[in-house]
């Protein structure tokens, strides 16, 4: 006879009796859901995810912010609200990184310690699902040796925060921060699967290398939303299994990704290479930002003073005319004298000159040290990538194209040349600025009739200094426009626009410098391009070199099995009702058929065959008299279910219960493509640890088997209940 499940409610707890119908023979088992605490939520919670390694809960709020709380509900950090809402949260399996997917397609990876952004990228549309998987490659033959590249290159100089107000996202590579984008073991490979609202599923390797993007319909995307609700990859990496929605139907599809399985070690190596290159690009970008900020404030001050003076001049007089007349005759016009003595002043000019020289020195230091180290690192890793692209049997078959990598390396040479040009401009400008400010300071001193002469007044300007001063005045103030002056030429290199003036460089010195960092060949591109414009070209060229890999793998994917099921009622929250688990080599995926019935798909990944079954839980939810609110995978052995019951003769209530995955795996299944027999199996015998939520209507639930924890959010989102699961019998219900 079938087992009968009887429940006796007592102060929120339930004792479970399994028998063959005789209650006197029942053996009762203490339940183990223990309410730890009830807290004010602190915000309108929409999504939750427990850390797999610590008692930490990440939550996405309605204001588009992300918070991380301890089990005590103490706030650790907050990611500030953004314009785009949050689509999903997902932890890396080692618990060190949290992925945040947003409705604009943006994905950001955050460090668990402070919430800092480590890396960011984007997908086609709204992120609807993320699954971070770790693959152990220990048992696989490793034909390619992974070198510890970070031990070959010298460490990159630290960009001190006091040197520039650089956003934390750009302060990468303190000690090769790229390791934060990897799992700890060299044989552990992390794979981030992302599903979006347009029916695409994407794979990112080591969270940085884009491996493929597959559109599940096999056709061009349409305006009809086709959100992905579940995705996983098989243990042998040959197939991905996806559940996605089209209208009132849930579709299941198995997609063959054989090339990923066949070349997983090559992809691992490409992922590490891309991670190093990406981190160096971010470092170089941070250096450019630091250089920009080093000169910006002083430049604006000098430019504003010059602009104020220019406003006072008559239309037929320029600033250049005024200064050249002063140099030639020693006499200043009334307007110029007032500007120099009253506006600039001798002390003000001296401080301004020292500040400008200090800024130039900082920019020079960044360009000669930090930038050159970043370029050297990029050159090393790009040359390594050229070598991989040459090995067609392993990397060429993945789409890695040698000419495209070599093109990126040549643009890096052009970028290096532009950085060398900037150093030349700084050296030249500093000489002219020093002579100009020294001369102007002497002029102001004489015009102000100071009695105590500064030491420089006793110095007679050399012919060389006079020629340098004349060249400086002519180059900075020669245009015949009232407000046209080009006092400062360094800052133009940090703008995303063509240079206004260019500088001839020592080609011999440039060649020696490039050879010193390992660049044998360079391309002299349009000389009018700024440093920022060339950096964008470099970024685009490197991105194009890796895009060929994702394009090749995406085009090689094929659909193996597809099955569709309509649901008789529209589920309110498919996120809470869809999931999957593995028993041996079979993968089981569950999703709702209607309010009280769940569909289970048994995917035999080895044979690529599919079986369909259905179940309900009558002991806690009689048919047609209740609703499954949430079903979340707790561990490989249990699913945690939250069920609302509204049956006649029973009190309206929500119940938490653990459902054995083994019980689900043993229900009757129908093999496709046979006609599916919709026999619904009662799995009440697999229920345990049942807890009655009195006077509490939940909307969300998050569970963690590794941490043995559960969190339930009220329907109003104002209250959360925290539970210890599998707690020792007899523990207090509430702290």
URGI-V288209 format. One line per field, one symbol per residue. ss: DSSP state (a for helix, b for strand, c for the rest). psi: psi as a letter, one per 30 degrees, with the letter a starting at -180 (. if undefined). A space follows every 10 residues. Layout:
# URGI-V288209
ss = ???
psi = ???
This chain:
# URGI-V288209
ss = cccbbbbbbb ccbbbbbbbc ccaaacbbbc cccbbbbbbb ccccbbbbbb cccccbbbbb bccccbbbbb ccccbbbbbc cccccbbbbb bcccccbbbb bbcccbbbbb bcccccbbbb bbccccbbbb bbbbbbcccc ccccccccaa accccccccc cccccccaaa ccccccaaaa accccccbbb bbbbbbcccb bbbbbcccbb bbbbbccccc cccccccbbb bbbcccccbb bbbbbbccbb bbbbbbcaaa aacaaaaaaa aaaaaaaaaa aaaaaaaaaa aaaaaaaaaa aaaaaaaaaa aaccccccaa aaaaaaaaac cccaaaaaaa aaaacaaaaa aaaaaaaaaa aaaaaaaaaa aaaaaaaaaa aaaaaaaaaa cccccaaacc caaaaaaaaa aaaaaaaaaa aaaaaaaaaa aaaaaaaaaa aaaaaaaccc ccccaaaacc ccaaaaaaaa aaaaaacccc cccccccccc aaaacccccc ccccccaaaa aaaaaacccc cccccccccc aaaaaaaaaa aaaaaaaaaa aaaaaccbbb bbbbbbcccc cccaaaccbb bbbccbbbbb bbcccccbbb bbbbccccbb bbbbbbcccc cccccbbbbb bbbccccbbb bbbbbccccc ccbbbbbbbb aaaaaccccb bccccccccb bbcaaabbbb bbbccccbbb bbbbccccbb bbbbccccbb bbbbcccccc ccccc
psi = lkkkjkkjkj hflkkkkklg fjffgkkkkk lgjkjelklk egljkeklkk kfflikjkkk lfgglklkkl ffgkkelkjl kleklkelkk kkffgfkkkj klfgfkkkkk kfefgkkell alaeakkfkk jjkkkjgefk kifkkjkief feklkkkkjk fffkikkeff ilheiiffff gllekfgkkk kjkkklfggk kkkkkggejj eljkkffglk klfkkikkfk klklfggfkk kkklkjbgkk kkkkkkheee efheeeeeee eeeeeeeeee eeeeeeeeee eefefeeeee eeeeeeeeee ffllfgklee eeeeeeeefg kkleeeeeee eeeeleeeee eeeeeeeeee eeeeeeefde eeeeeeeeee eeeeeeeeff iefeeefffk jeeeeeeeee eeeeeeeeee eeeeeeeeee eeeeeeeeee eeeeeeffhk ejklefffkk kleeeeeeee eeeeffhfkh kegjkiekfe fffgkhllke klkkljeeee eeeeeeggjf klkjajffkl eeeeeeeeee eeeeefefee eeeeffklke kkkkklkfkj keifefgkal lkjcgkkkkk lkeaefkkkk kjjjfefhlk kklkllifef jkkggakjek jkjeafflkk kjkkkhlkfl kklkkklkkk eeeefglkkk kkglkkjhkk kkgffgklhk kkjkhjjlel kkljeefhlk kkklefgfkk kkkkkhlkkf lkek.
